[in-house]
Amino acid sequence: MWARYLFLALPALGGIELLAHWDFAGRAPRSEEWQALRPALERSKEPRDLVVIAPGWAEPMARQAFGDVLMPLGDVAR
């Protein structure tokens, strides 16, 4: 009996994915949140430590907030 409605699975999954996209797109940290992390990072970072940001799409926002002192271009380019 449920096989009659199987054709609705693909549009339903597409709708769920669209709703999830809207939810996850709004979860990216804002600039103020990156700025709030800066003091803690300054306290804990040693001179030869690398700051690694994951996922990769968030790295430009972190670099803008943390600046060249905490994320020098040479370290980021590694």
All heavy atoms as a GROMACS GRO file, in nm:
protein
  618
    1MET      N    1   0.081  -0.119   0.000
    1MET     CA    2   0.000   0.000   0.000
    1MET      C    3   0.087   0.127   0.000
    1MET      O    4   0.055   0.222  -0.068
    1MET     CB    5  -0.091  -0.003   0.122
    1MET     CG    6  -0.173   0.121   0.132
    1MET     SD    7  -0.316   0.089   0.230
    1MET     CE    8  -0.379   0.249   0.247
    2TRP      N    9   0.195   0.127   0.078
    2TRP     CA   10   0.281   0.245   0.085
    2TRP      C   11   0.354   0.269  -0.046
    2TRP      O   12   0.400   0.380  -0.072
    2TRP     CB   13   0.381   0.233   0.200
    2TRP     CG   14   0.473   0.115   0.188
    2TRP    CD1   15   0.452  -0.010   0.236
    2TRP    CD2   16   0.598   0.112   0.122
    2TRP    NE1   17   0.556  -0.092   0.205
    2TRP    CE2   18   0.649  -0.018   0.134
    2TRP    CE3   19   0.674   0.206   0.053
    2TRP    CZ2   20   0.769  -0.057   0.079
    2TRP    CZ3   21   0.795   0.166   0.000
    2TRP    CH2   22   0.841   0.038   0.013
    3ALA      N   23   0.366   0.169  -0.133
    3ALA     CA   24   0.437   0.183  -0.260
    3ALA      C   25   0.366   0.283  -0.352
    3ALA      O   26   0.430   0.342  -0.439
    3ALA     CB   27   0.449   0.048  -0.328
    4ARG      N   28   0.236   0.303  -0.333
    4ARG     CA   29   0.164   0.400  -0.415
    4ARG      C   30   0.213   0.542  -0.392
    4ARG      O   31   0.203   0.627  -0.479
    4ARG     CB   32   0.014   0.395  -0.384
    4ARG     CG   33  -0.055   0.273  -0.436
    4ARG     CD   34  -0.203   0.287  -0.426
    4ARG     NE   35  -0.244   0.311  -0.286
    4ARG     CZ   36  -0.369   0.321  -0.246
    4ARG    NH1   37  -0.467   0.311  -0.333
    4ARG    NH2   38  -0.398   0.342  -0.119
    5TYR      N   39   0.266   0.570  -0.275
    5TYR     CA   40   0.310   0.704  -0.239
    5TYR      C   41   0.463   0.722  -0.246
    5TYR      O   42   0.515   0.824  -0.205
    5TYR     CB   43   0.261   0.739  -0.098
    5TYR     CG   44   0.111   0.732  -0.088
    5TYR    CD1   45   0.049   0.627  -0.023
    5TYR    CD2   46   0.033   0.830  -0.146
    5TYR    CE1   47  -0.089   0.619  -0.015
    5TYR    CE2   48  -0.105   0.824  -0.139
    5TYR     CZ   49  -0.166   0.719  -0.072
    5TYR     OH   50  -0.302   0.713  -0.066
    6LEU      N   51   0.531   0.623  -0.298
    6LEU     CA   52   0.677   0.629  -0.307
    6LEU      C   53   0.725   0.745  -0.394
    6LEU      O   54   0.830   0.803  -0.368
    6LEU     CB   55   0.730   0.495  -0.361
    6LEU     CG   56   0.880   0.474  -0.350
    6LEU    CD1   57   0.926   0.484  -0.205
    6LEU    CD2   58   0.918   0.338  -0.406
    7PHE      N   59   0.647   0.782  -0.494
    7PHE     CA   60   0.687   0.892  -0.582
    7PHE      C   61   0.694   1.026  -0.507
    7PHE      O   62   0.759   1.120  -0.552
    7PHE     CB   63   0.591   0.904  -0.701
    7PHE     CG   64   0.455   0.956  -0.665
    7PHE    CD1   65   0.424   1.090  -0.678
    7PHE    CD2   66   0.356   0.870  -0.618
    7PHE    CE1   67   0.298   1.140  -0.645
    7PHE    CE2   68   0.231   0.917  -0.584
    7PHE     CZ   69   0.202   1.052  -0.597
    8LEU      N   70   0.633   1.036  -0.391
    8LEU     CA   71   0.637   1.158  -0.311
    8LEU      C   72   0.764   1.170  -0.226
    8LEU      O   73   0.792   1.276  -0.171
    8LEU     CB   74   0.515   1.165  -0.219
    8LEU     CG   75   0.380   1.178  -0.289
    8LEU    CD1   76   0.268   1.168  -0.187
    8LEU    CD2   77   0.372   1.309  -0.364
    9ALA      N   78   0.843   1.063  -0.220
    9ALA     CA   79   0.963   1.064  -0.136
    9ALA      C   80   1.065   1.164  -0.185
    9ALA      O   81   1.125   1.237  -0.104
    9ALA     CB   82   1.023   0.924  -0.130
   10LEU      N   83   1.087   1.171  -0.315
   10LEU     CA   84   1.189   1.262  -0.368
   10LEU      C   85   1.153   1.409  -0.343
   10LEU      O   86   1.237   1.484  -0.291
   10LEU     CB   87   1.213   1.236  -0.516
   10LEU     CG   88   1.327   1.313  -0.579
   10LEU    CD1   89   1.458   1.279  -0.512
   10LEU    CD2   90   1.334   1.284  -0.728
   11PRO      N   91   1.033   1.455  -0.374
   11PRO     CA   92   1.000   1.594  -0.341
   11PRO      C   93   1.003   1.621  -0.190
   11PRO      O   94   1.043   1.729  -0.147
   11PRO     CB   95   0.859   1.613  -0.396
   11PRO     CG   96   0.839   1.506  -0.495
   11PRO     CD   97   0.928   1.393  -0.453
   12ALA      N   98   0.963   1.523  -0.110
   12ALA     CA   99   0.966   1.541   0.036
   12ALA      C  100   1.110   1.557   0.085
   12ALA      O  101   1.140   1.645   0.166
   12ALA     CB  102   0.899   1.424   0.106
   13LEU      N  103   1.200   1.475   0.034
   13LEU     CA  104   1.340   1.486   0.072
   13LEU      C  105   1.400   1.620   0.025
   13LEU      O  106   1.480   1.681   0.096
   13LEU     CB  107   1.421   1.370   0.016
   13LEU     CG  108   1.397   1.235   0.083
   13LEU    CD1  109   1.473   1.125   0.009
   13LEU    CD2  110   1.438   1.240   0.229
   14GLY      N  111   1.360   1.665  -0.092
   14GLY     CA  112   1.405   1.795  -0.141
   14GLY      C  113   1.357   1.908  -0.050
   14GLY      O  114   1.432   2.002  -0.022
   15GLY      N  115   1.235   1.901  -0.005
   15GLY     CA  116   1.182   2.002   0.087
   15GLY      C  117   1.255   2.001   0.220
   15GLY      O  118   1.287   2.106   0.276
   16ILE      N  119   1.285   1.882   0.271
   16ILE     CA  120   1.358   1.871   0.396
   16ILE      C  121   1.499   1.930   0.380
   16ILE      O  122   1.548   2.002   0.466
   16ILE     CB  123   1.364   1.725   0.443
   16ILE    CG1  124   1.225   1.677   0.485
   16ILE    CG2  125   1.465   1.706   0.555
   16ILE    CD1  126   1.213   1.529   0.508
   17GLU      N  127   1.563   1.901   0.268
   17GLU     CA  128   1.696   1.956   0.243
   17GLU      C  129   1.693   2.108   0.233
   17GLU      O  130   1.782   2.177   0.284
   17GLU     CB  131   1.754   1.897   0.115
   17GLU     CG  132   1.896   1.942   0.089
   17GLU     CD  133   1.958   1.875  -0.032
   17GLU    OE1  134   1.894   1.788  -0.094
   17GLU    OE2  135   2.071   1.913  -0.065
   18LEU      N  136   1.591   2.163   0.170
   18LEU     CA  137   1.578   2.308   0.160
   18LEU      C  138   1.560   2.372   0.298
   18LEU      O  139   1.623   2.472   0.330
   18LEU     CB  140   1.462   2.344   0.069
   18LEU     CG  141   1.438   2.492   0.044
   18LEU    CD1  142   1.560   2.554  -0.025
   18LEU    CD2  143   1.315   2.511  -0.042
   19LEU      N  144   1.476   2.313   0.381
   19LEU     CA  145   1.457   2.364   0.516
   19LEU      C  146   1.587   2.355   0.597
   19LEU      O  147   1.621   2.447   0.672
   19LEU     CB  148   1.345   2.289   0.586
   19LEU     CG  149   1.204   2.313   0.531
   19LEU    CD1  150   1.104   2.220   0.599
   19LEU    CD2  151   1.164   2.458   0.550
   20ALA      N  152   1.660   2.245   0.582
   20ALA     CA  153   1.787   2.230   0.653
   20ALA      C  154   1.888   2.334   0.605
   20ALA      O  155   1.964   2.388   0.686
   20ALA     CB  156   1.841   2.089   0.633
   21HIS      N  157   1.888   2.362   0.476
   21HIS     CA  158   1.979   2.463   0.423
   21HIS      C  159   1.952   2.599   0.487
   21HIS      O  160   2.044   2.669   0.527
   21HIS     CB  161   1.967   2.472   0.271
   21HIS     CG  162   2.035   2.592   0.213
   21HIS    ND1  163   2.172   2.601   0.204
   21HIS    CD2  164   1.986   2.709   0.167
   21HIS    CE1  165   2.204   2.718   0.152
   21HIS    NE2  166   2.093   2.785   0.128
   22TRP      N  167   1.828   2.638   0.495
   22TRP     CA  168   1.793   2.767   0.556
   22TRP      C  169   1.835   2.771   0.703
   22TRP      O  170   1.880   2.873   0.753
   22TRP     CB  171   1.645   2.795   0.543
   22TRP     CG  172   1.605   2.839   0.406
   22TRP    CD1  173   1.682   2.902   0.315
   22TRP    CD2  174   1.477   2.823   0.346
   22TRP    NE1  175   1.610   2.927   0.201
   22TRP    CE2  176   1.484   2.880   0.217
   22TRP    CE3  177   1.358   2.767   0.387
   22TRP    CZ2  178   1.376   2.881   0.130
   22TRP    CZ3  179   1.251   2.768   0.301
   22TRP    CH2  180   1.260   2.825   0.174
   23ASP      N  181   1.820   2.658   0.770
   23ASP     CA  182   1.858   2.652   0.911
   23ASP      C  183   2.010   2.661   0.926
   23ASP      O  184   2.061   2.741   1.004
   23ASP     CB  185   1.807   2.522   0.973
   23ASP     CG  186   1.841   2.514   1.120
   23ASP    OD1  187   1.818   2.613   1.192
   23ASP    OD2  188   1.890   2.408   1.163
   24PHE      N  189   2.086   2.584   0.850
   24PHE     CA  190   2.232   2.582   0.863
   24PHE      C  191   2.295   2.710   0.810
   24PHE      O  192   2.400   2.751   0.859
   24PHE     CB  193   2.291   2.461   0.791
   24PHE     CG  194   2.257   2.330   0.857
   24PHE    CD1  195   2.210   2.224   0.783
   24PHE    CD2  196   2.271   2.314   0.994
   24PHE    CE1  197   2.179   2.105   0.843
   24PHE    CE2  198   2.240   2.194   1.055
   24PHE     CZ  199   2.194   2.089   0.980
   25ALA      N  200   2.236   2.774   0.712
   25ALA     CA  201   2.292   2.898   0.657
   25ALA      C  202   2.290   3.010   0.760
   25ALA      O  203   2.375   3.099   0.758
   25ALA     CB  204   2.216   2.940   0.532
   26GLY      N  205   2.199   3.005   0.853
   26GLY     CA  206   2.191   3.107   0.956
   26GLY      C  207   2.278   3.079   1.078
   26GLY      O  208   2.281   3.157   1.172
   27ARG      N  209   2.352   2.970   1.076
   27ARG     CA  210   2.433   2.932   1.192
   27ARG      C  211   2.577   2.981   1.184
   27ARG      O  212   2.653   2.960   1.277
   27ARG     CB  213   2.434   2.781   1.209
   27ARG     CG  214   2.301   2.726   1.252
   27ARG     CD  215   2.314   2.581   1.282
   27ARG     NE  216   2.184   2.526   1.319
   27ARG     CZ  217   2.167   2.403   1.361
   27ARG    NH1  218   2.270   2.323   1.371
   27ARG    NH2  219   2.047   2.360   1.392
   28ALA      N  220   2.617   3.041   1.074
   28ALA     CA  221   2.755   3.088   1.062
   28ALA      C  222   2.782   3.196   1.165
   28ALA      O  223   2.698   3.282   1.189
   28ALA     CB  224   2.780   3.141   0.921
   29PRO      N  225   2.900   3.194   1.229
   29PRO     CA  226   2.930   3.296   1.330
   29PRO      C  227   2.933   3.436   1.269
   29PRO      O  228   2.982   3.456   1.159
   29PRO     CB  229   3.070   3.256   1.380
   29PRO     CG  230   3.089   3.116   1.337
   29PRO     CD  231   3.006   3.095   1.217
   30ARG      N  232   2.881   3.531   1.343
   30ARG     CA  233   2.884   3.670   1.299
   30ARG      C  234   3.017   3.733   1.338
   30ARG      O  235   3.093   3.678   1.417
   30ARG     CB  236   2.767   3.746   1.362
   30ARG     CG  237   2.630   3.696   1.315
   30ARG     CD  238   2.516   3.778   1.374
   30ARG     NE  239   2.521   3.793   1.519
   30ARG     CZ  240   2.473   3.705   1.606
   30ARG    NH1  241   2.418   3.595   1.563
   30ARG    NH2  242   2.480   3.727   1.735
   31SER      N  243   3.045   3.849   1.284
   31SER     CA  244   3.171   3.918   1.309
   31SER      C  245   3.191   3.945   1.458
   31SER      O  246   3.303   3.932   1.510
   31SER     CB  247   3.175   4.048   1.230
   31SER     OG  248   3.294   4.117   1.252
   32GLU      N  249   3.085   3.981   1.528
   32GLU     CA  250   3.096   4.008   1.671
   32GLU      C  251   3.137   3.883   1.749
   32GLU      O  252   3.210   3.892   1.848
   32GLU     CB  253   2.963   4.059   1.727
   32GLU     CG  254   2.907   4.182   1.660
   32GLU     CD  255   2.828   4.150   1.534
   32GLU    OE1  256   2.760   4.047   1.528
   32GLU    OE2  257   2.838   4.230   1.439
   33GLU      N  258   3.090   3.767   1.705
   33GLU     CA  259   3.126   3.643   1.772
   33GLU      C  260   3.274   3.609   1.751
   33GLU      O  261   3.341   3.560   1.842
   33GLU     CB  262   3.037   3.529   1.724
   33GLU     CG  263   2.893   3.548   1.766
   33GLU     CD  264   2.797   3.452   1.701
   33GLU    OE1  265   2.811   3.423   1.581
   33GLU    OE2  266   2.706   3.405   1.773
   34TRP      N  267   3.325   3.637   1.629
   34TRP     CA  268   3.469   3.617   1.604
   34TRP      C  269   3.550   3.713   1.690
   34TRP      O  270   3.653   3.675   1.747
   34TRP     CB  271   3.503   3.637   1.456
   34TRP     CG  272   3.460   3.525   1.368
   34TRP    CD1  273   3.361   3.527   1.275
   34TRP    CD2  274   3.515   3.392   1.362
   34TRP    NE1  275   3.350   3.405   1.213
   34TRP    CE2  276   3.443   3.320   1.264
   34TRP    CE3  277   3.615   3.329   1.432
   34TRP    CZ2  278   3.472   3.188   1.235
   34TRP    CZ3  279   3.643   3.195   1.401
   34TRP    CH2  280   3.572   3.128   1.304
   35GLN      N  281   3.506   3.838   1.699
   35GLN     CA  282   3.578   3.936   1.780
   35GLN      C  283   3.579   3.897   1.928
   35GLN      O  284   3.676   3.923   1.999
   35GLN     CB  285   3.516   4.075   1.764
   35GLN     CG  286   3.537   4.138   1.629
   35GLN     CD  287   3.682   4.175   1.604
   35GLN    OE1  288   3.760   4.192   1.695
   35GLN    NE2  289   3.717   4.186   1.477
   36ALA      N  290   3.474   3.835   1.975
   36ALA     CA  291   3.467   3.792   2.114
   36ALA      C  292   3.568   3.682   2.144
   36ALA      O  293   3.613   3.667   2.258
   36ALA     CB  294   3.326   3.745   2.148
   37LEU      N  295   3.608   3.605   2.044
   37LEU     CA  296   3.705   3.497   2.063
   37LEU      C  297   3.849   3.548   2.067
   37LEU      O  298   3.938   3.479   2.117
   37LEU     CB  299   3.693   3.395   1.950
   37LEU     CG  300   3.569   3.308   1.950
   37LEU    CD1  301   3.567   3.222   1.825
   37LEU    CD2  302   3.566   3.222   2.073
   38ARG      N  303   3.872   3.666   2.014
   38ARG     CA  304   4.008   3.717   2.002
   38ARG      C  305   4.085   3.723   2.134
   38ARG      O  306   4.200   3.676   2.141
   38ARG     CB  307   4.008   3.853   1.933
   38ARG     CG  308   4.147   3.903   1.906
   38ARG     CD  309   4.148   4.040   1.840
   38ARG     NE  310   4.284   4.085   1.828
   38ARG     CZ  311   4.346   4.103   1.714
   38ARG    NH1  312   4.281   4.085   1.601
   38ARG    NH2  313   4.471   4.143   1.712
   39PRO      N  314   4.028   3.777   2.244
   39PRO     CA  315   4.106   3.781   2.369
   39PRO      C  316   4.148   3.643   2.420
   39PRO      O  317   4.261   3.625   2.466
   39PRO     CB  318   4.011   3.848   2.468
   39PRO     CG  319   3.914   3.923   2.384
   39PRO     CD  320   3.900   3.846   2.258
   40ALA      N  321   4.061   3.545   2.410
   40ALA     CA  322   4.096   3.410   2.455
   40ALA      C  323   4.206   3.352   2.368
   40ALA      O  324   4.297   3.284   2.418
   40ALA     CB  325   3.973   3.320   2.452
   41LEU      N  326   4.201   3.377   2.240
   41LEU     CA  327   4.304   3.327   2.149
   41LEU      C  328   4.437   3.396   2.176
   41LEU      O  329   4.542   3.332   2.175
   41LEU     CB  330   4.262   3.349   2.003
   41LEU     CG  331   4.357   3.298   1.896
   41LEU    CD1  332   4.378   3.148   1.910
   41LEU    CD2  333   4.305   3.332   1.759
   42GLU      N  334   4.435   3.525   2.203
   42GLU     CA  335   4.558   3.598   2.233
   42GLU      C  336   4.625   3.544   2.360
   42GLU      O  337   4.747   3.535   2.368
   42GLU     CB  338   4.530   3.748   2.250
   42GLU     CG  339   4.502   3.818   2.120
   42GLU     CD  340   4.458   3.962   2.140
   42GLU    OE1  341   4.406   3.996   2.249
   42GLU    OE2  342   4.476   4.041   2.046
   43ARG      N  343   4.545   3.506   2.460
   43ARG     CA  344   4.600   3.453   2.584
   43ARG      C  345   4.661   3.314   2.566
   43ARG      O  346   4.761   3.281   2.628
   43ARG     CB  347   4.492   3.446   2.692
   43ARG     CG  348   4.456   3.579   2.751
   43ARG     CD  349   4.368   3.562   2.874
   43ARG     NE  350   4.246   3.484   2.849
   43ARG     CZ  351   4.132   3.536   2.809
   43ARG    NH1  352   4.121   3.666   2.788
   43ARG    NH2  353   4.026   3.460   2.792
   44SER      N  354   4.601   3.233   2.482
   44SER     CA  355   4.644   3.093   2.473
   44SER      C  356   4.743   3.065   2.360
   44SER      O  357   4.809   2.962   2.363
   44SER     CB  358   4.522   3.003   2.458
   44SER     OG  359   4.455   3.031   2.337
   45LYS      N  360   4.756   3.153   2.263
   45LYS     CA  361   4.841   3.126   2.147
   45LYS      C  362   4.987   3.152   2.181
   45LYS      O  363   5.024   3.256   2.229
   45LYS     CB  364   4.800   3.212   2.028
   45LYS     CG  365   4.879   3.180   1.902
   45LYS     CD  366   4.830   3.265   1.787
   45LYS     CE  367   4.901   3.234   1.657
   45LYS     NZ  368   5.043   3.260   1.661
   46GLU      N  369   5.070   3.052   2.153
   46GLU     CA  370   5.216   3.064   2.166
   46GLU      C  371   5.272   3.117   2.035
   46GLU      O  372   5.206   3.107   1.930
   46GLU     CB  373   5.278   2.928   2.199
   46GLU     CG  374   5.231   2.870   2.332
   46GLU     CD  375   5.276   2.951   2.451
   46GLU    OE1  376   5.387   3.007   2.446
   46GLU    OE2  377   5.201   2.957   2.549
   47PRO      N  378   5.393   3.174   2.035
   47PRO     CA  379   5.448   3.235   1.913
   47PRO      C  380   5.454   3.144   1.791
   47PRO      O  381   5.434   3.188   1.679
   47PRO     CB  382   5.588   3.280   1.955
   47PRO     CG  383   5.578   3.299   2.101
   47PRO     CD  384   5.479   3.197   2.150
   48ARG      N  385   5.479   3.016   1.807
   48ARG     CA  386   5.492   2.927   1.692
   48ARG      C  387   5.367   2.844   1.665
   48ARG      O  388   5.368   2.755   1.580
   48ARG     CB  389   5.614   2.837   1.709
   48ARG     CG  390   5.742   2.920   1.718
   48ARG     CD  391   5.871   2.848   1.698
   48ARG     NE  392   5.877   2.739   1.607
   48ARG     CZ  393   5.912   2.750   1.478
   48ARG    NH1  394   5.937   2.867   1.426
   48ARG    NH2  395   5.920   2.643   1.402
   49ASP      N  396   5.260   2.872   1.736
   49ASP     CA  397   5.134   2.799   1.715
   49ASP      C  398   5.066   2.844   1.587
   49ASP      O  399   5.072   2.960   1.549
   49ASP     CB  400   5.038   2.822   1.831
   49ASP     CG  401   5.080   2.750   1.957
   49ASP    OD1  402   5.169   2.664   1.949
   49ASP    OD2  403   5.022   2.782   2.063
   50LEU      N  404   4.999   2.750   1.522
   50LEU     CA  405   4.915   2.781   1.406
   50LEU      C  406   4.770   2.789   1.451
   50LEU      O  407   4.725   2.710   1.534
   50LEU     CB  408   4.927   2.671   1.301
   50LEU     CG  409   5.060   2.657   1.230
   50LEU    CD1  410   5.056   2.536   1.138
   50LEU    CD2  411   5.094   2.781   1.153
   51VAL      N  412   4.697   2.882   1.394
   51VAL     CA  413   4.554   2.892   1.419
   51VAL      C  414   4.486   2.828   1.298
   51VAL      O  415   4.502   2.874   1.186
   51VAL     CB  416   4.509   3.039   1.435
   51VAL    CG1  417   4.359   3.046   1.453
   51VAL    CG2  418   4.581   3.103   1.552
   52VAL      N  419   4.412   2.722   1.323
   52VAL     CA  420   4.344   2.649   1.216
   52VAL      C  421   4.195   2.667   1.234
   52VAL      O  422   4.141   2.646   1.342
   52VAL     CB  423   4.380   2.499   1.220
   52VAL    CG1  424   4.307   2.423   1.111
   52VAL    CG2  425   4.531   2.480   1.208
   53ILE      N  426   4.129   2.706   1.127
   53ILE     CA  427   3.985   2.729   1.128
   53ILE      C  428   3.919   2.625   1.038
   53ILE      O  429   3.959   2.605   0.925
   53ILE     CB  430   3.951   2.871   1.078
   53ILE    CG1  431   4.027   2.978   1.156
   53ILE    CG2  432   3.802   2.895   1.082
   53ILE    CD1  433   3.994   2.985   1.302
   54ALA      N  434   3.818   2.560   1.091
   54ALA     CA  435   3.742   2.464   1.012
   54ALA      C  436   3.595   2.494   1.032
   54ALA      O  437   3.553   2.527   1.144
   54ALA     CB  438   3.773   2.322   1.055
   55PRO      N  439   3.516   2.490   0.931
   55PRO     CA  440   3.545   2.457   0.792
   55PRO      C  441   3.619   2.570   0.722
   55PRO      O  442   3.626   2.683   0.770
   55PRO     CB  443   3.407   2.435   0.732
   55PRO     CG  444   3.315   2.517   0.814
   55PRO     CD  445   3.375   2.518   0.954
   56GLY      N  446   3.674   2.538   0.607
   56GLY     CA  447   3.758   2.631   0.534
   56GLY      C  448   3.689   2.761   0.493
   56GLY      O  449   3.755   2.865   0.485
   57TRP      N  450   3.559   2.757   0.472
   57TRP     CA  451   3.489   2.879   0.430
   57TRP      C  452   3.485   2.983   0.542
   57TRP      O  453   3.462   3.102   0.518
   57TRP     CB  454   3.348   2.850   0.381
   57TRP     CG  455   3.260   2.775   0.476
   57TRP    CD1  456   3.233   2.642   0.474
   57TRP    CD2  457   3.188   2.829   0.588
   57TRP    NE1  458   3.149   2.610   0.579
   57TRP    CE2  459   3.120   2.723   0.649
   57TRP    CE3  460   3.174   2.957   0.641
   57TRP    CZ2  461   3.039   2.740   0.761
   57TRP    CZ3  462   3.094   2.974   0.753
   57TRP    CH2  463   3.027   2.866   0.811
   58ALA      N  464   3.510   2.943   0.666
   58ALA     CA  465   3.506   3.037   0.778
   58ALA      C  466   3.640   3.107   0.800
   58ALA      O  467   3.647   3.204   0.874
   58ALA     CB  468   3.465   2.963   0.905
   59GLU      N  469   3.746   3.059   0.735
   59GLU     CA  470   3.880   3.114   0.758
   59GLU      C  471   3.891   3.262   0.723
   59GLU      O  472   3.951   3.338   0.801
   59GLU     CB  473   3.983   3.031   0.680
   59GLU     CG  474   4.126   3.073   0.703
   59GLU     CD  475   4.170   3.174   0.600
   59GLU    OE1  476   4.123   3.166   0.486
   59GLU    OE2  477   4.249   3.261   0.636
   60PRO      N  478   3.836   3.311   0.612
   60PRO     CA  479   3.848   3.455   0.585
   60PRO      C  480   3.783   3.542   0.692
   60PRO      O  481   3.836   3.649   0.726
   60PRO     CB  482   3.777   3.472   0.450
   60PRO     CG  483   3.784   3.339   0.385
   60PRO     CD  484   3.776   3.240   0.498
   61MET      N  485   3.671   3.498   0.748
   61MET     CA  486   3.606   3.576   0.853
   61MET      C  487   3.691   3.577   0.980
   61MET      O  488   3.705   3.679   1.047
   61MET     CB  489   3.468   3.519   0.882
   61MET     CG  490   3.371   3.536   0.765
   61MET     SD  491   3.208   3.465   0.800
   61MET     CE  492   3.242   3.291   0.788
   62ALA      N  493   3.751   3.462   1.013
   62ALA     CA  494   3.837   3.455   1.131
   62ALA      C  495   3.961   3.540   1.112
   62ALA      O  496   4.003   3.611   1.202
   62ALA     CB  497   3.876   3.310   1.158
   63ARG      N  498   4.020   3.535   0.994
   63ARG     CA  499   4.141   3.614   0.967
   63ARG      C  500   4.111   3.763   0.976
   63ARG      O  501   4.194   3.840   1.024
   63ARG     CB  502   4.197   3.578   0.830
   63ARG     CG  503   4.331   3.641   0.802
   63ARG     CD  504   4.403   3.566   0.695
   63ARG     NE  505   4.524   3.612   0.639
   63ARG     CZ  506   4.594   3.720   0.662
   63ARG    NH1  507   4.555   3.806   0.747
   63ARG    NH2  508   4.705   3.748   0.599
   64GLN      N  509   3.996   3.803   0.929
   64GLN     CA  510   3.958   3.944   0.939
   64GLN      C  511   3.943   3.985   1.086
   64GLN      O  512   3.986   4.094   1.124
   64GLN     CB  513   3.827   3.968   0.865
   64GLN     CG  514   3.781   4.112   0.868
   64GLN     CD  515   3.649   4.132   0.796
   64GLN    OE1  516   3.576   4.037   0.770
   64GLN    NE2  517   3.619   4.255   0.764
   65ALA      N  518   3.887   3.900   1.168
   65ALA     CA  519   3.866   3.933   1.309
   65ALA      C  520   3.995   3.924   1.389
   65ALA      O  521   4.019   4.005   1.478
   65ALA     CB  522   3.761   3.841   1.369
   66PHE      N  523   4.080   3.826   1.358
   66PHE     CA  524   4.200   3.803   1.438
   66PHE      C  525   4.320   3.884   1.391
   66PHE      O  526   4.410   3.910   1.468
   66PHE     CB  527   4.236   3.655   1.439
   66PHE     CG  528   4.130   3.567   1.499
   66PHE    CD1  529   4.118   3.436   1.462
   66PHE    CD2  530   4.041   3.616   1.594
   66PHE    CE1  531   4.022   3.354   1.516
   66PHE    CE2  532   3.944   3.534   1.650
   66PHE     CZ  533   3.934   3.402   1.611
   67GLY      N  534   4.322   3.921   1.263
   67GLY     CA  535   4.429   4.006   1.212
   67GLY      C  536   4.558   3.931   1.183
   67GLY      O  537   4.570   3.810   1.205
   68ASP      N  538   4.657   4.006   1.133
   68ASP     CA  539   4.785   3.947   1.093
   68ASP      C  540   4.869   3.903   1.212
   68ASP      O  541   4.958   3.820   1.197
   68ASP     CB  542   4.864   4.047   1.009
   68ASP     CG  543   4.808   4.063   0.870
   68ASP    OD1  544   4.746   3.967   0.821
   68ASP    OD2  545   4.827   4.170   0.809
   69VAL      N  546   4.842   3.957   1.328
   69VAL     CA  547   4.923   3.919   1.444
   69VAL      C  548   4.894   3.774   1.484
   69VAL      O  549   4.986   3.697   1.510
   69VAL     CB  550   4.894   4.014   1.563
   69VAL    CG1  551   4.964   3.967   1.688
   69VAL    CG2  552   4.935   4.156   1.526
   70LEU      N  553   4.768   3.736   1.488
   70LEU     CA  554   4.730   3.601   1.528
   70LEU      C  555   4.728   3.503   1.412
   70LEU      O  556   4.746   3.383   1.433
   70LEU     CB  557   4.594   3.603   1.597
   70LEU     CG  558   4.589   3.680   1.729
   70LEU    CD1  559   4.447   3.690   1.780
   70LEU    CD2  560   4.678   3.616   1.831
   71MET      N  561   4.702   3.551   1.291
   71MET     CA  562   4.697   3.465   1.173
   71MET      C  563   4.778   3.528   1.060
   71MET      O  564   4.722   3.578   0.963
   71MET     CB  565   4.551   3.444   1.128
   71MET     CG  566   4.467   3.364   1.225
   71MET     SD  567   4.299   3.335   1.164
   71MET     CE  568   4.329   3.217   1.035
   72PRO      N  569   4.912   3.524   1.070
   72PRO     CA  570   4.994   3.582   0.964
   72PRO      C  571   4.972   3.509   0.831
   72PRO      O  572   4.944   3.388   0.829
   72PRO     CB  573   5.136   3.567   1.012
   72PRO     CG  574   5.132   3.488   1.136
   72PRO     CD  575   4.990   3.468   1.176
   73LEU      N  576   4.986   3.580   0.722
   73LEU     CA  577   4.959   3.524   0.590
   73LEU      C  578   5.046   3.402   0.562
   73LEU      O  579   5.002   3.305   0.503
   73LEU     CB  580   4.978   3.631   0.482
   73LEU     CG  581   4.939   3.590   0.341
   73LEU    CD1  582   4.794   3.545   0.336
   73LEU    CD2  583   4.962   3.705   0.245
   74GLY      N  584   5.170   3.405   0.607
   74GLY     CA  585   5.259   3.289   0.587
   74GLY      C  586   5.205   3.164   0.653
   74GLY      O  587   5.218   3.054   0.599
   75ASP      N  588   5.146   3.177   0.770
   75ASP     CA  589   5.088   3.061   0.840
   75ASP      C  590   4.959   3.017   0.773
   75ASP      O  591   4.932   2.897   0.762
   75ASP     CB  592   5.061   3.095   0.986
   75ASP     CG  593   5.189   3.110   1.067
   75ASP    OD1  594   5.296   3.076   1.016
   75ASP    OD2  595   5.179   3.157   1.182
   76VAL      N  596   4.880   3.112   0.729
   76VAL     CA  597   4.752   3.079   0.664
   76VAL      C  598   4.778   3.008   0.532
   76VAL      O  599   4.706   2.915   0.495
   76VAL     CB  600   4.667   3.206   0.643
   76VAL    CG1  601   4.543   3.175   0.562
   76VAL    CG2  602   4.628   3.265   0.777
   77ALA      N  603   4.882   3.048   0.461
   77ALA     CA  604   4.911   2.990   0.330
   77ALA      C  605   4.965   2.849   0.338
   77ALA      O  606   4.971   2.779   0.238
   77ALA     CB  607   5.012   3.078   0.257
   78ARG      N  608   5.003   2.804   0.457
   78ARG     CA  609   5.054   2.668   0.472
   78ARG      C  610   4.944   2.572   0.441
   78ARG      O  611   4.946   2.465   0.406
   78ARG     CB  612   5.103   2.642   0.613
   78ARG     CG  613   5.228   2.717   0.643
   78ARG     CD  614   5.260   2.708   0.788
   78ARG     NE  615   5.352   2.600   0.813
   78ARG     CZ  616   5.401   2.574   0.931
   78ARG    NH1  617   5.364   2.645   1.034
   78ARG    NH2  618   5.486   2.477   0.951
   0.00000   0.00000   0.00000
